[in-house]
């Protein structure tokens, strides 16, 4: 009998549902929320309301296009955390009700583990152990991946995530939300060495990205005093220089982790892994150092239910289910 799992992702501002059958992703339905563009960032209350509007249509489409009826589902999976509490509650509440109505097991999934397990959706797949640089708007972590469900965080940011650094510096440059993808687009047209910004070097494998935001703020303030058009005239070079600095900081610790753990299989995951500059840098490091690098498809970088489904598949195989009294965890750790 096939293992068919419906997975739900609602940790932030994407409402997503996917169906997996015996480890094969059948679909990955995502509803995005444009309302946050008006506010320059995600508004938690508005995100929760949008999830309530989108969830049932998204789940309906996922089941309808999977070729599997709801009666054939073996389990229902959902994102337990980390994420916005209100958004998580919408997904958790629906998953509980749906699993209870179908009388099937419930599977809680760690969102950050799922980002890493997105690498097992398609070939080529990494073999264990490998090091994964997980980079998103809320997290920056170096993870030693020993098995599908056995992971150890060996380094992480002490303050802001790199995705937040991208978005906040983009906001300083007057770019609309989300600014990270726009910075990546404009960076391709600029000179990465046009402006120098400080690179923080924290102890061990720790990161810090709060300093670069402050450095960019003060740099722009000083330049705008003498030239009010400075940003407009130098936008491409500014984006390229900031992106170059952030990627250099990420790679600096990644190289150190590879050296310390003597593991030459390297992966990236999370929303920022869609950044073309980071992907290109990883490809270069692969050639230079002989690393075997794994980069996910773009559709599996940002938040999506396919990665939740993949994590749920491995939890199902191990019989790792949860009870109906499960509650979301906004600050859930790997």
C-alpha angles and dihedrals in degrees: 000000000000123000105234117182131183110210128197128198121191106143099127132345104331121082109204141168130184138175123219125191120195090335096313118117109229098184143343114211117190131183113193126206116230095176092088093064089079092060104042093243145026114302106207097211093049090047091055092050092048091051089054090053097044105037102079095045090047093049091045091053092046093054095040094053096041098073088233125107121225088248089063094057115117096195145349119234131193142175109267094183178041102025145077109331096223092048092047091050091059093055095041093049093050093045092051093050094045094047091047092050091050093040092231131133122275121227123199116205132201106231094215093049088050092055088058094045089055083087089072095059095082138013137298095057125187120243123224132304106034137147118240125197103208111197128175144132091281105027143044112180142156107216129192103214111204098166139347092282101018111087134152126198106225098173139009144163118284093208130356126020119241091244089057089049090053094048096044095047088047088054090052087055091053096251119148122248126304089040100170097079091046091051088053091051095049093041089068089063097048143070112261091204097049094100130022121224126181121266113215116218111198125187119281114339096334124126133208124190102167093089097061092055090054092045092052091046094054093040092054092044092055095044094047091056091066098030119026089191095053096113095047092047094047104029097123094047091046092052092046094048095048092046091048090053095048093048091048089054092050095047094045092066094037091059089048092052092050090051095046096048097033091226117140098186108096131180136179127211141172134057096303090056084078088068108115093211092056092045091050091048091052090051090052092049089050091058095040100047102024094247121161102229127198119198120180124229113267093251091059096048100072122054111299140152095236090074090047089052092051092051089047091053092059092044090051091053089055094044093243103157131153134222128249091255091068115131130199122257115214092194100037115162130214 
